[in-house]
Amino acid sequence: MFGGHRSDRSEGDEVRQEADGDSVAHAEVFAHFYARHYRLVLTVAQQRLSGVADAEDVAAETFRITWAHHQSGGDLSLPWVYKVLRNIIGNEYQRVARSTELFSRIGGLSGDSSYRMETADALDVRRALAGLRETDREILYMAYWEDLTRAEIASILGISTVTVRVRLLRARQTLKALLYNAVEDAHSEEVKDGRV
């Protein structure tokens, strides 16, 4: 009772109702963000991992972490989600490497059969990519493996599209030089061994 007027709802009920409304709003914002970005996250995971099931697991874990981050008051942003995704994919690479190493130590087993043998050209490209700076390698992956637009890359990295274009040009030039050197080295080895 306040001033002779009795309220049917207590102050606690109003606070709970506001909190419930906030929860619904949080869920709606997240659902919209999820619907807008899930396909991109899944595509990136599929291109970096060998199996669809692994990619789906990684995408699910990425959005589970994103939901927890959002629930604790963190902002929803594509750059943040992309960093989470990269970390989870890195963890998956480490898991596969440990598994493969374990299988080979057990007795020469081939490890996970979903990982196919690579051609010499693919190995050359992988070696050249490994020779790049992390920032160059990442922007090339985004542009050519994950097929992100310049605008999407700019948003994720927090830079302008002009800067993306310049960084891509420099990364491609560096990769081209590394690949050229790899081919020259391989040719020199063949000549030295008398295979040419």
KOLBA-281350 format. One record per residue (C-alpha): residue number from 1; residue in three letters; x, y, z. Coordinates in nm, 2 decimals, padded with zeros to 4 digits. Each point is the difference from the previous one (the first is absolute). Last residue first. Layout:
BEGIN
{pos:NUM&code:ALA&X:X&Y:Y&Z:Z}
...
# end
This chain:
BEGIN
{pos:196&code:VAL&X:06.63&Y:-03.37&Z:-06.60}
{pos:195&code:ARG&X:00.03&Y:-00.27&Z:00.27}
{pos:194&code:GLY&X:00.38&Y:00.04&Z:00.03}
{pos:193&code:ASP&X:-00.01&Y:00.05&Z:00.38}
{pos:192&code:LYS&X:00.14&Y:00.35&Z:-00.04}
{pos:191&code:VAL&X:-00.24&Y:00.08&Z:-00.28}
{pos:190&code:GLU&X:-00.30&Y:-00.12&Z:00.21}
{pos:189&code:GLU&X:00.12&Y:00.19&Z:00.30}
{pos:188&code:SER&X:00.04&Y:00.32&Z:-00.20}
{pos:187&code:HIS&X:-00.36&Y:-00.05&Z:-00.14}
{pos:186&code:ALA&X:-00.13&Y:-00.03&Z:00.36}
{pos:185&code:ASP&X:00.18&Y:00.31&Z:00.11}
{pos:184&code:GLU&X:-00.13&Y:00.19&Z:-00.30}
{pos:183&code:VAL&X:-00.35&Y:-00.11&Z:00.07}
{pos:182&code:ALA&X:00.02&Y:00.09&Z:00.36}
{pos:181&code:ASN&X:00.15&Y:00.34&Z:-00.09}
{pos:180&code:TYR&X:-00.29&Y:00.07&Z:-00.23}
{pos:179&code:LEU&X:-00.24&Y:-00.10&Z:00.27}
{pos:178&code:LEU&X:00.16&Y:00.23&Z:00.25}
{pos:177&code:ALA&X:00.00&Y:00.29&Z:-00.25}
{pos:176&code:LYS&X:-00.37&Y:-00.06&Z:-00.09}
{pos:175&code:LEU&X:-00.09&Y:-00.01&Z:00.37}
{pos:174&code:THR&X:00.18&Y:00.33&Z:00.06}
{pos:173&code:GLN&X:-00.18&Y:00.16&Z:-00.30}
{pos:172&code:ARG&X:-00.34&Y:-00.14&Z:00.12}
{pos:171&code:ALA&X:00.06&Y:00.13&Z:00.35}
{pos:170&code:ARG&X:00.09&Y:00.35&Z:-00.13}
{pos:169&code:LEU&X:-00.32&Y:00.01&Z:-00.22}
{pos:168&code:LEU&X:-00.22&Y:-00.13&Z:00.27}
{pos:167&code:ARG&X:00.14&Y:00.26&Z:00.25}
{pos:166&code:VAL&X:-00.07&Y:00.28&Z:-00.25}
{pos:165&code:ARG&X:-00.36&Y:-00.11&Z:-00.07}
{pos:164&code:VAL&X:-00.07&Y:-00.05&Z:00.37}
{pos:163&code:THR&X:00.14&Y:00.35&Z:00.07}
{pos:162&code:VAL&X:-00.24&Y:00.14&Z:-00.27}
{pos:161&code:THR&X:-00.28&Y:-00.19&Z:00.16}
{pos:160&code:SER&X:00.07&Y:00.18&Z:00.33}
{pos:159&code:ILE&X:00.11&Y:-00.18&Z:00.32}
{pos:158&code:GLY&X:-00.17&Y:-00.16&Z:00.30}
{pos:157&code:LEU&X:00.13&Y:-00.35&Z:-00.09}
{pos:156&code:ILE&X:-00.35&Y:-00.16&Z:-00.02}
{pos:155&code:SER&X:-00.16&Y:00.30&Z:-00.16}
{pos:154&code:ALA&X:00.27&Y:00.04&Z:-00.26}
{pos:153&code:ILE&X:-00.02&Y:-00.37&Z:-00.08}
{pos:152&code:GLU&X:-00.38&Y:00.03&Z:-00.05}
{pos:151&code:ALA&X:00.04&Y:00.31&Z:-00.22}
{pos:150&code:ARG&X:00.27&Y:-00.17&Z:-00.21}
{pos:149&code:THR&X:-00.24&Y:-00.28&Z:-00.05}
{pos:148&code:LEU&X:00.06&Y:-00.34&Z:00.17}
{pos:147&code:ASP&X:00.08&Y:-00.30&Z:-00.22}
{pos:146&code:GLU&X:00.11&Y:-00.22&Z:00.29}
{pos:145&code:TRP&X:00.29&Y:-00.15&Z:-00.19}
{pos:144&code:TYR&X:00.09&Y:00.30&Z:-00.22}
{pos:143&code:ALA&X:-00.07&Y:00.32&Z:00.19}
{pos:142&code:MET&X:00.00&Y:-00.11&Z:00.36}
{pos:141&code:TYR&X:00.28&Y:-00.25&Z:-00.05}
{pos:140&code:LEU&X:00.21&Y:00.27&Z:-00.17}
{pos:139&code:ILE&X:-00.07&Y:00.25&Z:00.28}
{pos:138&code:GLU&X:00.11&Y:-00.26&Z:00.26}
{pos:137&code:ARG&X:00.32&Y:-00.09&Z:-00.18}
{pos:136&code:ASP&X:00.10&Y:00.36&Z:-00.03}
{pos:135&code:THR&X:-00.07&Y:00.07&Z:00.37}
{pos:134&code:GLU&X:00.19&Y:-00.32&Z:00.11}
{pos:133&code:ARG&X:00.31&Y:00.10&Z:-00.20}
{pos:132&code:LEU&X:00.05&Y:-00.23&Z:-00.29}
{pos:131&code:GLY&X:00.23&Y:-00.31&Z:00.00}
{pos:130&code:ALA&X:-00.29&Y:-00.23&Z:00.10}
{pos:129&code:LEU&X:-00.18&Y:00.12&Z:-00.31}
{pos:128&code:ALA&X:00.30&Y:-00.10&Z:-00.21}
{pos:127&code:ARG&X:00.01&Y:-00.34&Z:00.17}
{pos:126&code:ARG&X:-00.37&Y:-00.06&Z:-00.06}
{pos:125&code:VAL&X:00.03&Y:00.11&Z:-00.37}
{pos:124&code:ASP&X:00.29&Y:-00.24&Z:-00.05}
{pos:123&code:LEU&X:-00.19&Y:-00.28&Z:00.17}
{pos:122&code:ALA&X:-00.30&Y:00.07&Z:-00.23}
{pos:121&code:ASP&X:00.23&Y:-00.03&Z:-00.30}
{pos:120&code:ALA&X:00.16&Y:-00.32&Z:00.12}
{pos:119&code:THR&X:-00.35&Y:-00.15&Z:00.03}
{pos:118&code:GLU&X:-00.16&Y:-00.05&Z:00.34}
{pos:117&code:MET&X:-00.10&Y:-00.33&Z:00.16}
{pos:116&code:ARG&X:-00.35&Y:00.02&Z:00.14}
{pos:115&code:TYR&X:-00.11&Y:00.06&Z:00.35}
{pos:114&code:SER&X:-00.33&Y:-00.18&Z:00.05}
{pos:113&code:SER&X:00.20&Y:-00.32&Z:00.08}
{pos:112&code:ASP&X:00.09&Y:00.13&Z:00.35}
{pos:111&code:GLY&X:00.32&Y:-00.16&Z:00.09}
{pos:110&code:SER&X:00.20&Y:-00.21&Z:-00.24}
{pos:109&code:LEU&X:00.10&Y:-00.27&Z:00.24}
{pos:108&code:GLY&X:00.38&Y:-00.04&Z:00.03}
{pos:107&code:GLY&X:00.00&Y:-00.18&Z:00.32}
{pos:106&code:ILE&X:-00.13&Y:00.18&Z:00.30}
{pos:105&code:ARG&X:00.24&Y:00.29&Z:-00.05}
{pos:104&code:SER&X:-00.17&Y:00.08&Z:-00.34}
{pos:103&code:PHE&X:-00.35&Y:00.00&Z:00.16}
{pos:102&code:LEU&X:00.12&Y:00.22&Z:00.29}
{pos:101&code:GLU&X:00.15&Y:00.25&Z:-00.24}
{pos:100&code:THR&X:-00.32&Y:00.02&Z:-00.20}
{pos:99&code:SER&X:-00.20&Y:00.05&Z:00.31}
{pos:98&code:ARG&X:00.23&Y:00.27&Z:00.13}
{pos:97&code:ALA&X:-00.01&Y:00.18&Z:-00.34}
{pos:96&code:VAL&X:-00.38&Y:-00.04&Z:-00.01}
{pos:95&code:ARG&X:-00.04&Y:00.16&Z:00.34}
{pos:94&code:GLN&X:00.24&Y:00.28&Z:-00.08}
{pos:93&code:TYR&X:-00.19&Y:00.08&Z:-00.32}
{pos:92&code:GLU&X:-00.33&Y:00.00&Z:00.20}
{pos:91&code:ASN&X:00.15&Y:00.24&Z:00.25}
{pos:90&code:GLY&X:00.10&Y:00.23&Z:-00.29}
{pos:89&code:ILE&X:-00.35&Y:-00.03&Z:-00.14}
{pos:88&code:ILE&X:-00.14&Y:00.11&Z:00.35}
{pos:87&code:ASN&X:00.24&Y:00.29&Z:00.01}
{pos:86&code:ARG&X:-00.09&Y:00.11&Z:-00.35}
{pos:85&code:LEU&X:-00.37&Y:-00.02&Z:00.07}
{pos:84&code:VAL&X:00.03&Y:00.21&Z:00.32}
{pos:83&code:LYS&X:00.19&Y:00.26&Z:-00.21}
{pos:82&code:TYR&X:-00.27&Y:00.00&Z:-00.26}
{pos:81&code:VAL&X:-00.27&Y:00.04&Z:00.26}
{pos:80&code:TRP&X:00.18&Y:00.31&Z:00.13}
{pos:79&code:PRO&X:00.04&Y:00.15&Z:-00.35}
{pos:78&code:LEU&X:-00.37&Y:-00.08&Z:-00.08}
{pos:77&code:SER&X:-00.12&Y:00.20&Z:00.30}
{pos:76&code:LEU&X:-00.24&Y:-00.08&Z:00.28}
{pos:75&code:ASP&X:00.08&Y:00.22&Z:00.30}
{pos:74&code:GLY&X:00.07&Y:-00.16&Z:00.34}
{pos:73&code:GLY&X:-00.25&Y:00.04&Z:00.28}
{pos:72&code:SER&X:00.04&Y:-00.34&Z:00.17}
{pos:71&code:GLN&X:-00.28&Y:-00.15&Z:-00.22}
{pos:70&code:HIS&X:00.19&Y:00.12&Z:-00.31}
{pos:69&code:HIS&X:00.32&Y:-00.18&Z:00.10}
{pos:68&code:ALA&X:-00.20&Y:-00.32&Z:00.08}
{pos:67&code:TRP&X:-00.18&Y:00.02&Z:-00.33}
{pos:66&code:THR&X:00.34&Y:00.05&Z:-00.19}
{pos:65&code:ILE&X:00.15&Y:-00.30&Z:00.18}
{pos:64&code:ARG&X:-00.30&Y:-00.21&Z:-00.11}
{pos:63&code:PHE&X:00.03&Y:00.16&Z:-00.35}
{pos:62&code:THR&X:00.36&Y:-00.11&Z:-00.04}
{pos:61&code:GLU&X:-00.08&Y:-00.34&Z:00.14}
{pos:60&code:ALA&X:-00.28&Y:-00.05&Z:-00.25}
{pos:59&code:ALA&X:00.23&Y:00.11&Z:-00.29}
{pos:58&code:VAL&X:00.27&Y:-00.23&Z:00.12}
{pos:57&code:ASP&X:-00.24&Y:-00.30&Z:00.02}
{pos:56&code:GLU&X:-00.14&Y:00.08&Z:-00.35}
{pos:55&code:ALA&X:00.36&Y:00.02&Z:-00.14}
{pos:54&code:ASP&X:00.09&Y:-00.34&Z:00.16}
{pos:53&code:ALA&X:-00.31&Y:-00.15&Z:-00.14}
{pos:52&code:VAL&X:00.07&Y:00.14&Z:-00.35}
{pos:51&code:GLY&X:00.35&Y:-00.15&Z:00.00}
{pos:50&code:SER&X:00.35&Y:00.11&Z:-00.09}
{pos:49&code:LEU&X:00.02&Y:00.33&Z:00.18}
{pos:48&code:ARG&X:00.10&Y:00.35&Z:-00.13}
{pos:47&code:GLN&X:-00.25&Y:00.03&Z:-00.28}
{pos:46&code:GLN&X:-00.28&Y:-00.15&Z:00.21}
{pos:45&code:ALA&X:00.07&Y:00.23&Z:00.30}
{pos:44&code:VAL&X:-00.01&Y:00.31&Z:-00.23}
{pos:43&code:THR&X:-00.32&Y:-00.12&Z:-00.16}
{pos:42&code:LEU&X:-00.16&Y:-00.07&Z:00.34}
{pos:41&code:VAL&X:00.09&Y:00.35&Z:00.13}
{pos:40&code:LEU&X:-00.14&Y:00.16&Z:-00.31}
{pos:39&code:ARG&X:-00.32&Y:-00.20&Z:00.01}
{pos:38&code:TYR&X:-00.05&Y:00.08&Z:00.36}
{pos:37&code:HIS&X:00.04&Y:00.38&Z:-00.04}
{pos:36&code:ARG&X:-00.35&Y:00.15&Z:-00.07}
{pos:35&code:ALA&X:-00.20&Y:-00.26&Z:00.18}
{pos:34&code:TYR&X:00.23&Y:00.01&Z:00.30}
{pos:33&code:PHE&X:-00.02&Y:00.38&Z:00.02}
{pos:32&code:HIS&X:-00.38&Y:-00.01&Z:-00.02}
{pos:31&code:ALA&X:-00.02&Y:-00.27&Z:00.26}
{pos:30&code:PHE&X:00.24&Y:00.19&Z:00.23}
{pos:29&code:VAL&X:-00.20&Y:00.32&Z:-00.02}
{pos:28&code:GLU&X:-00.32&Y:-00.20&Z:00.07}
{pos:27&code:ALA&X:00.16&Y:-00.19&Z:00.29}
{pos:26&code:HIS&X:00.12&Y:00.33&Z:00.16}
{pos:25&code:ALA&X:-00.35&Y:00.16&Z:-00.05}
{pos:24&code:VAL&X:-00.16&Y:-00.31&Z:00.16}
{pos:23&code:SER&X:00.24&Y:00.02&Z:00.29}
{pos:22&code:ASP&X:-00.06&Y:00.37&Z:00.04}
{pos:21&code:GLY&X:-00.37&Y:-00.06&Z:00.01}
{pos:20&code:ASP&X:00.05&Y:-00.26&Z:00.27}
{pos:19&code:ALA&X:00.21&Y:00.24&Z:00.19}
{pos:18&code:GLU&X:-00.28&Y:00.27&Z:-00.02}
{pos:17&code:GLN&X:-00.25&Y:-00.26&Z:00.12}
{pos:16&code:ARG&X:00.22&Y:-00.10&Z:00.29}
{pos:15&code:VAL&X:00.05&Y:00.36&Z:00.10}
{pos:14&code:GLU&X:-00.38&Y:00.06&Z:-00.02}
{pos:13&code:ASP&X:-00.08&Y:-00.31&Z:00.20}
{pos:12&code:GLY&X:00.26&Y:00.11&Z:00.27}
{pos:11&code:GLU&X:-00.17&Y:00.34&Z:00.03}
{pos:10&code:SER&X:-00.32&Y:-00.18&Z:00.09}
{pos:9&code:ARG&X:-00.30&Y:-00.01&Z:-00.23}
{pos:8&code:ASP&X:-00.36&Y:00.04&Z:00.11}
{pos:7&code:SER&X:00.08&Y:00.34&Z:00.14}
{pos:6&code:ARG&X:-00.20&Y:00.14&Z:00.29}
{pos:5&code:HIS&X:-00.07&Y:00.36&Z:00.01}
{pos:4&code:GLY&X:-00.05&Y:00.17&Z:00.34}
{pos:3&code:GLY&X:00.31&Y:00.21&Z:-00.05}
{pos:2&code:PHE&X:00.21&Y:-00.31&Z:-00.05}
{pos:1&code:MET&X:-00.13&Y:-00.34&Z:00.09}
# end
